[in-house]
């Protein structure tokens, strides 16, 4: 149960970092670390970028799921 909770939280919270890591060919943990470092250096401006990407990924996922649920007769 503890592992399931951890996996769900990581998938939902760190989906952006995993997505960016896959696209760039870098480990997701490394992308998270860069977000943290850049966030400290620039006083939080990467957080805005993070939320924009998270919103875009959720919209993309919603569109893909709704397209699968539509049945053509």
LINNORUR-V812694 format. One record per residue. N is the residue number from 1. RES is the residue in one small letter. OMEGA is omega in whole degrees, -180 to 180 (* if undefined). Layout:
N;RES;OMEGA + N;RES;OMEGA
This chain:
1;x;-180 + 2;x;179 + 3;x;178 + 4;x;178 + 5;x;180 + 6;x;179 + 7;x;179 + 8;x;180 + 9;x;180 + 10;x;179 + 11;x;-177 + 12;x;-174 + 13;x;-174 + 14;x;179 + 15;x;180 + 16;x;-179 + 17;x;178 + 18;x;179 + 19;x;180 + 20;x;178 + 21;x;178 + 22;x;-178 + 23;x;-178 + 24;x;-179 + 25;x;-178 + 26;x;177 + 27;x;-179 + 28;x;179 + 29;x;179 + 30;x;179 + 31;x;178 + 32;x;-179 + 33;x;178 + 34;x;177 + 35;x;-180 + 36;x;-179 + 37;x;-180 + 38;x;177 + 39;x;178 + 40;x;-178 + 41;x;-176 + 42;x;175 + 43;x;170 + 44;x;-178 + 45;x;176 + 46;x;177 + 47;x;178 + 48;x;177 + 49;x;179 + 50;x;-179 + 51;x;177 + 52;x;179 + 53;x;179 + 54;x;178 + 55;x;-180 + 56;x;179 + 57;x;178 + 58;x;177 + 59;x;179 + 60;x;179 + 61;x;179 + 62;x;180 + 63;x;179 + 64;x;180 + 65;x;-180 + 66;x;177 + 67;x;179 + 68;x;-176 + 69;x;-180 + 70;x;179 + 71;x;177 + 72;x;179 + 73;x;*
